[in-house]
Structure formats: C-alpha cells, structure tokens
Amino acid sequence: MDITKELYSVILDRQNNPEEGSYTNYLLSKGTEKIAKKVGEEAVETAIAAAKKNKSEVIAEIADLQYHLLVLMASMNISLDDVEKELRSRR
C-alpha cells in the first residue's frame, strides 16, 4: 500500500473511531471550514518555501499540505478514487 493510501486509511479510521488527543480528530471535530483554512495556510507555506528555493522546506510543507488535503477529503466524503477519476478525465 502506498503511503498516501495508508495515511488516508488512518484518517478514515480516526473519523470512524476517534482517539483522544488525535490531531486528525481535532480537525475533523472543528469541521470543514477549519480544515479548509488549514489547507490554505499550508498551501501558502508551501509557496513561500518554494519562492525561497528551499527544497527540504518545500518537501516538508508539501507533506503538511497533502495531509491536510486528505483530512479535507475525508470530511467531505471524497475518496482517493474520486480524485484519481478526475485526474484521469483530464489526461
């Protein structure tokens, strides 16, 4: 299983089986608006790191952004397959 699928699976598990102290559960409990704000924040941080041409920082920010996007997807009941279908339709 690739890491994106594994991470998304963990997020879905947290959604269905909340764990106290889980950051994922914190985000999910705050709702889609909070999660969307975090996605925006991480996207800006990624862009700033890229503008500074700091490769290691860009990698870290992309990982943060990807995680928050997956949480957003879970909160909106969007599957990895839904996104893959959309990407394939654009190819």
N, C-alpha and C positions, 0 to 999 in steps of 0.2 A: 504494500500500500504506500503510495507517495505521501509525503509529509502534509501536503495541503488537504488531502482526503482524511488523513489521520487527525489533523487539527480540527477540521470541520466536524468530524465524528465526535471528538471530545466536546466541542461547543454544543452540539445537539444533545449529547448526554447530559451536560450541565443544565441545559434548558429543561430536560425531562426529569432529571434527578439532581436538583440543586444541592450544592455543597456550601456550607457556611464558610465565609472567608474567601470564596472564589471571586476573582475579579470579573470573570465572564458572567457569573450570576449577578454581580453588582450591576454591570452594564445592562444585561437583559431586564433586570428589575426596574431600571430607570426608563426603559422604553426606547423606541426607535429614534425619537428626536435627539436624545442624549448620545446615542450610538452614532447617529449621522454627524453630530458635532465633532465627535472624536475622529471620525473618518476624515472630515475636513481638516482638522488640526494635524493629523498625521500626513495628509497629502501636502499641506503647506510645509511641514517639517522636511518631507522628502524633497520637495522642490528647492528649499533653501540649501539643503545638504548638496544637492546636485549642482546648484549655482556656485557653491564653494569648491566644487570638483573634489569632494572628499569621499572617495569610493567606499571606504569602510563605514562611514556615517550613512551614506546613501543605502547601503545594504541593510543596515540596522533599521533605518526608517522605513524601507520597503517592507521589511518583516513586520514592523508595527502596523503599517497600513494594511497589509494583507490580512493580518489577524483581525483588525477592526472591521474590514470589509466582510470577512466571514461571519463575524458576530452580527453585523447588519443583515446579511443574507438570512441567517437563522431567525432573526427577529421578524423578518418579513416573509418567512416560509419560502425562500428562494433556494433551490438546490444547486449543487455544482453542475448537475446535468442541465439545468435551465440556462446557466451562463455558457456552458460549452455549446449548447444548441445555438444560442445567439451568436457566438463567435464563429461557429461553422457556417451559419447562414450568411455571414459577412465575407467569407473566404471566396 
